[in-house]
């Protein structure tokens, strides 16, 4: 089984502490995205998905934002409106 299945559900801060022994490009992209989020003071964000192109999807601790982090390090933050707002 691939290592990336075990990474989902972990915070960026925890992923930064893991030894990075993988050579799988998708797993390497997840570790790099975790490092990018940790550097931007978002170490508590949770990894929710890893896509085949290496893009990762993260969720904020309070579940009001998501972030897409691409392989090249670009971070796109999305606000998730509360269902009660509509």
QUIWOWO-V625813 format. One record per backbone hydrogen bond with DSSP energy under -1.0 kcal/mol. NH is the residue of the N-H (numbers start at 1). CO is the residue of the C=O. Records with the same first field share a line. If there is no record, write none. Layout:
BEGIN
NH=CO, CO
END
This chain:
BEGIN
6=3
9=47
10=7
12=45
13=43
15=11
16=12
21=19
28=24
29=25
30=26
31=27
32=28
33=29
34=30
35=31
36=32
37=33
38=34
39=35
41=38
42=37
45=42
46=59
47=10
48=57
49=57
51=55
54=51
56=69
57=49
58=67
59=46
60=65
63=60
66=78
67=58
68=76
69=56
70=74
73=70
76=68
78=66
80=64
85=82
END
